[in-house]
Amino acid sequence: MDLPLAIQCEGVSKRYPHFHLQNVDLSFEQGTVMGLVGPNGAGKSTLMRMVMGLIGPDSGSIRVLGHAMPHDQIAAKRHIGFVAEDMRLYESETIAFHMDFVRSIFDSWDDDYAQVLLRRLDLNEKQKVKGLSHGQRVKATLVLALARRPSLLVFDEPTTGLDPAVRKEVLDEMMNALADETRSILFSSHNTLDVEQISDYITFIYGGRVVESSNKEDFLDGWRRLRLTNPHNRPLPDLPNIKEAQQSGQIWTVTVNQYDDALPAQFTQAGLTVTAVERLTLEEIFLSIVLSAKANIQMKVAS
Ligand SMILES: Nc1ncnc2c1ncn2[C@@H]1O[C@H](COP(=O)(O)OP(=O)(O)OP(=O)(O)O)[C@@H](O)[C@H]1O
């Protein structure tokens, strides 16, 4: 029998006074990791809160593990572990108190696994929340989410503000959680290295819209940087997939998306010489999307 998709968002919109999340489509199957990337204020947390049923969309549909949200959120939430930066814990209580609390609600709580996680993440369950550092707090919420062994993990910025060693511990535990082949993860991060490292799919959000959503290989493969020489100062061909173009004397550096092997010939035909075609990292793609979107907005304002 086919498993329902981990998450299926279709045409999801949400309007706030100064922000509009518009027509978001995003889906991925169980057993995979979706990385949500976008600059500050792009709408990542808003989308995640809707996936968790914490807020309802104005329009569109959201299904999580086959459950319609927010309508079936009680059934869905038994199978979702949520970790967000602003998660509230009881300051004057210990980690052990929170573990008991979660154990009392979820039958799926795995105490042996919780103890393994505490050891691996170097946490003392007798410590009170108010005495925890930021990294220890994130690790404690990770234990509370993972030891329930949920089918879907939703992590909003799990690695923000962590030192490199703790970041690696958190990412390693996320990867360990995937040993169960039907477990899925939706996570957002500003750290493109994290997303590039563990995601199967990438969705890029900018200004409340999905710019691109595809599997990681297609996403990364679609972007290229071409190095060109232009000794006769010919105009660049007018191609819709040119996202950025920078000139330094006779040398041009052009960033394109939806790259295909016929593209260099189009520059050659226009009288330019292609000296190199390079792949981009997710970080470079991030910057290119944001810079070209900002340039478009400035052009519209100026015209
Ligand atoms: N409850 C709310 N009322 C009004 N505006 C809101 C509310 N929640 C979010 N917004 C606005 O929606 C926009 C998107 O916010 P959101 O937190 O989803 O972005 P984000 O991509 O998670 O950003 P960051 O990376 O900075 O965390 C912001 O402009 C924010 O001010």
The ligand as an SDF file (V2000), in Angstrom:
LIG
                    3D

 31 33  0  0  0  0  0  0  0  0999 V2000
    1.2740   36.8490   13.7870 N   0  0  0  0  0  0  0  0  0  0  0  0
    1.7440   37.6860   12.8670 C   0  0  0  0  0  0  0  0  0  0  0  0
    1.1680   38.8820   12.6430 N   0  0  0  0  0  0  0  0  0  0  0  0
    1.6190   39.7150   11.7020 C   0  0  0  0  0  0  0  0  0  0  0  0
    2.6760   39.4640   10.8990 N   0  0  0  0  0  0  0  0  0  0  0  0
    3.2850   38.2870   11.0710 C   0  0  0  0  0  0  0  0  0  0  0  0
    2.8580   37.3310   12.0530 C   0  0  0  0  0  0  0  0  0  0  0  0
    3.6680   36.2460   11.9570 N   0  0  0  0  0  0  0  0  0  0  0  0
    4.5680   36.5070   10.9850 C   0  0  0  0  0  0  0  0  0  0  0  0
    4.3320   37.7220   10.4510 N   0  0  0  0  0  0  0  0  0  0  0  0
    5.0940   38.3340    9.3590 C   0  0  0  0  0  0  0  0  0  0  0  0
    5.2420   37.3820    8.3300 O   0  0  0  0  0  0  0  0  0  0  0  0
    6.4990   37.5310    7.7070 C   0  0  0  0  0  0  0  0  0  0  0  0
    7.1830   36.1960    7.6090 C   0  0  0  0  0  0  0  0  0  0  0  0
    7.5930   35.8030    8.9050 O   0  0  0  0  0  0  0  0  0  0  0  0
    8.2180   34.3750    9.1900 P   0  0  0  0  0  0  0  0  0  0  0  0
    8.5040   34.3130   10.6590 O   0  0  0  0  0  0  0  0  0  0  0  0
    7.3440   33.3290    8.6120 O   0  0  0  0  0  0  0  0  0  0  0  0
    9.5710   34.4480    8.3340 O   0  0  0  0  0  0  0  0  0  0  0  0
   10.8440   33.4930    8.3470 P   0  0  0  0  0  0  0  0  0  0  0  0
   11.1260   33.1320    6.9260 O   0  0  0  0  0  0  0  0  0  0  0  0
   10.6420   32.3590    9.2990 O   0  0  0  0  0  0  0  0  0  0  0  0
   11.9500   34.4970    8.8580 O   0  0  0  0  0  0  0  0  0  0  0  0
   13.2540   34.3010    9.7900 P   0  0  0  0  0  0  0  0  0  0  0  0
   14.2560   33.5920    8.9310 O   0  0  0  0  0  0  0  0  0  0  0  0
   13.6580   35.7070   10.0780 O   0  0  0  0  0  0  0  0  0  0  0  0
   12.8440   33.5260   11.0040 O   0  0  0  0  0  0  0  0  0  0  0  0
    7.2610   38.5890    8.4890 C   0  0  0  0  0  0  0  0  0  0  0  0
    7.1980   39.8090    7.7620 O   0  0  0  0  0  0  0  0  0  0  0  0
    6.5090   38.6750    9.7830 C   0  0  0  0  0  0  0  0  0  0  0  0
    6.5620   39.9880   10.2990 O   0  0  0  0  0  0  0  0  0  0  0  0
  1  2  1  0
  2  3  1  0
  2  7  2  0
  3  4  2  0
  4  5  1  0
  5  6  2  0
  6  7  1  0
  6 10  1  0
  7  8  1  0
  8  9  2  0
  9 10  1  0
 10 11  1  0
 11 12  1  0
 11 30  1  0
 12 13  1  0
 13 14  1  0
 13 28  1  0
 14 15  1  0
 15 16  1  0
 16 17  2  0
 16 18  1  0
 16 19  1  0
 19 20  1  0
 20 21  2  0
 20 22  1  0
 20 23  1  0
 23 24  1  0
 24 25  2  0
 24 26  1  0
 24 27  1  0
 28 29  1  0
 28 30  1  0
 30 31  1  0
M  END
$$$$
